Amino acid sequence: MKKMLENKLAAMTGDQFSSPTAKRALSQPDAAITLAKQSSPKDIVLWVLAIAALIAATLTNAYLPQYWQPASSVWTRIAVIVGLIVFAVLCLALTQQGRAFKTLLADSRIELRRVTWPSKAEVTHYTWQVIVMTGLLALLVWLMDMVFSAVIRWIIG
């Protein structure tokens, strides 16, 4: 069954599924879900560090200049905030959920290769359809507003 699916996909889209990432995604369709559900004590520590770094990044601008003289410069504070955010992102990337997210991104890239994008003529055609329908609905809402306003004026007197 799996081999049949691989052959069918390869026939549909040519040789773009010959990369190692594509083969791994085809062989492990639920890899990201399985990976995200796993947890370890290391993950808990990394999550706590990341949350602490993000909280520290939000408090840096207000409190750091009081305790550290070089932080009176706005560029120093920006550098510290960016450093804390980068540290938090790295901590999150090292967790099981971060690895699952990387797998999800790789799988999404493979899926985007299979998307049939509309042509310029189709985009133009659909855009005009949306503009016309938006105008018609705006006209309908305006007419309903006028009718209801007249009815309310007639009731109130």
N, C-alpha and C positions, 0 to 999 in steps of 0.2 A: 504494500500500500504506500509506504513512504517513498520507495523507489519510483513508483508510478507517479506520485505527486511531483517529485523532483524532475522527472522526465517531462511531464506536462508543463511545469513552470519554465524549464529550460527551453522547451519548444516555443512557448508563448513569447518569451522575452529575450531569446538569444542566449548569449553566454555570460550574462551579467550575474548569474548565481553561482559562478565557479569560485568566487572568493571564499576564503576560510570563514569569514564572518557570516556569509550567507549560508554556507553549509552547516555551520553550528546552529544558526537560527532555525534552519529546516529540521535539523535532527533533534533539537530540544525546543519544541514550541512553547512549553510552559516554564522555561528556565528562569525568566525574570520573576515570575510569581513565586516559584519555589525558593529562589534566592532571597526574595524580599520577606518571606515568612520566617526565615531562619533568624535567630538572634543569639548573641553571645554576651558575656560580661564586657568584652572589649567594646562591643557596640554601645552598651549603656554608658561606658566611660566617654566614648567619643561623642555621643549625643549630649552628655552633660557639658563637656568641654565646648562644643559648638554653641550650645545655648548660652553658656557663660560668656563666651567671646562676643556673641551678638548683643547680649545685654551690656557688656562693657563698651561695645562700640556705640551704643545709644547714649551712654552716660559720659563718654569721653569728652565731648565738647563742653559740657557744663562743669565737670568736676576735675579733670586732669590738670588744667592750668593752676589750680589752687595748690596742688601737691608736687608739681614738677615744673620748674622754671622754663625749660625749653618749649613746653607745650603752650606758652603764651603766643607763639607764632601759629597762625591759622594753618600754614602748610604742614607744620609738625603734627597738628591735630588731625588733619586730613590723612597724612601718612599713617598715623596710628590707627585711625578708623578703617582705612583700606586694608591695612595689615591684619587687623582683627577679623574683618569680613573674609579675607582670603583664608585665614587660619580656620575659621568656622566652616567654610566651604570644603576645604581639604579634609577636615575631620569628618564631615558628612559624606564625602566621597569614599572614605575608607570603611564606612559601615557596610553591612550586608545590603541595606536599602540603597546605598549609593552605588554599589556594584550592580544591583538590579536596575537602577536608573540608567547606568551606562549601557546595559544590555538592551533596555527599552529603546534608547536612542539609536543603537546599532540596528535594531529590528525596524525602527521607524524609517531609517535611511533606506533600508532594503524595500520597505513598502512604498516609499516615495518614488523609487525607480519604476514601480509598476503603475503609477498613476497615469491616466490618460488626460493630459492637460488640454483645455479647450484652445481652439485656434483664435487668432485675433478677430476674425469675422464673427465667431460665436460669442466672444466676450462683448464685442460691440453690440451685437443683436440683443443679448441678454441685458446689457446695461440699459439700452433704450427701453426694453420691456419694463424694467424696474422703474425707470424715470416716469414713464407714462402711467403705470399703475399707481405710483406714489402721488402723482398729480391728480389722478381720478379720485383716489381715496381722500386726498386733501380737499378736493371740491365737494365730495359727498359729506365730509365732516363739517365743512363750512355751511353747506345748505341745511344740514340737520341743526346746526347751531342757530342759524337764522330762524328756522321754523320753531324750535323750542323757545327761543327768545321772544318771538311774537306770541306764542301761546302763553308764556309766563306773563308778558305785559298785558295780555287780554284778561288773564285770571286776576292779576293784582289790580288792574284797572288804571 
